[in-house]
Amino acid sequence: MKINNRLDSIEEYHFKTIETIKQKLINEGKEIFDFGIGEPDIKTNEEIVQEIVRGFKNQGFNRYPPYEGSEELKKSVIEYYKKTYNISLEKDEVLILIGSKEGISNSFPAFCDVGDISIVPALGYPVYTIASKLWGVKTYKMPLQKEKEYLPQYDLIPEAIVKKAKYMILNYPNNPTGAIATPEFYKETVEFSKKNNIVVCNDNAYNEIVNKLEYNISLLMYGKENVIEFGSFSKTFSMTGFRLAYVVGDRDAIKRILKIKSNVDSGQFIPIQLSGIKALSVLDEVKKSLITYKERRESLENIMLAKKIEFFKGKGSFYMWCKVPENYSTDEFCKELLYKSGIVVTPGYVFGYQGYGYFRVALTKEKDVIEKAFLRI
Ligand SMILES: Cc1ncc(COP(=O)(O)O)c(C=O)c1O
């Protein structure tokens, strides 16, 4: 077989590999507590589910959806942005996606040719680097330091990279650290984008998994030209399997992503788009899950303090970023957690080279399960 060498330089997706190991241990009768993948365990609101069922009764439900997404869902996203961030968007500044993973992947060829440079966090959602590689785009990995609250420092990026880079992706509230951005940092980001003519993007998948009274900012509040933002229904509404998300911002940037999408996929199933409209309308109800995540975090923080495992006190997302204890390598510790205590966590290096010496816990199990599992270690 004559093959694509680029594909061969990519490992199997970590969570796919872990699923196989986990299943094997379960089949052997072992009790497994999975805090690996960021998949909310909280039940999807019933009104959202019923909306899909209702959607089947509409004429034309079975048809190809509009490439840019349903008008009604786009309208709901526009209203959501207005209400949440006081940002006004037009319809051509919104594009509906089949999950933000899809949109993020398609954003690289939207702005970069093969061989071009994109700037991505050195510690981040693995899809940024994997998608870049798949599309033949080189990445410059910006370090994120705990001392800087996991915000990158633009003045440390070499001038030659800044000159050549066409696209940059950020992610706040952050996976895997739980860090949040600041208005000053977003202002600086938009200035950096303007000065260097780089399209910048914030992957805002966890924008509701945060105390909104303390933190309620969007990158678009600081400028729209050359700026885009991804939003997802997956985490906020426990809709990971529905595959529904959106990207908003600069209309020319949106048009470029749409050009790719319309040539490679045909949009999300219409009843699922209807469920997205319902989801945004029941947001206040769904947000009650924030109390649950907060309780889980506090409970795990207490256990980690007692076990003398260091962690970052993140204010966003439902992850806890923890330090591997001394005298262990990352793999040794993660394997010991799995084989001795039945606990699945994600080794930090899955998020990039800066993750060696760390592991991530997804707070996606009930508080008593978290306690039962982590008190074992
Ligand atoms: C930072 C980040 N962005 C995007 C995604 C993907 O979300 P979606 O389900 O919308 O594809 C994830 C999923 O874990 C994520 O952590």
The ligand as a Gaussian input file, in Angstrom:
#p B3LYP/6-31G(d) Opt

LIG

0 1
 C      -11.008000      22.047000      24.952000
 C      -11.955000      21.181000      24.198000
 N      -12.409000      21.592000      23.023000
 C      -13.250000      20.851000      22.298000
 C      -13.676000      19.615000      22.740000
 C      -14.587000      18.808000      21.862000
 O      -15.911000      19.086000      22.116000
 P      -17.036000      18.546000      21.152000
 O      -17.723000      17.443000      21.881000
 O      -17.919000      19.744000      20.899000
 O      -16.409000      18.073000      19.892000
 C      -13.222000      19.130000      23.954000
 C      -13.619000      17.811000      24.435000
 O      -13.122000      17.244000      25.365000
 C      -12.337000      19.938000      24.710000
 O      -11.862000      19.548000      25.896000

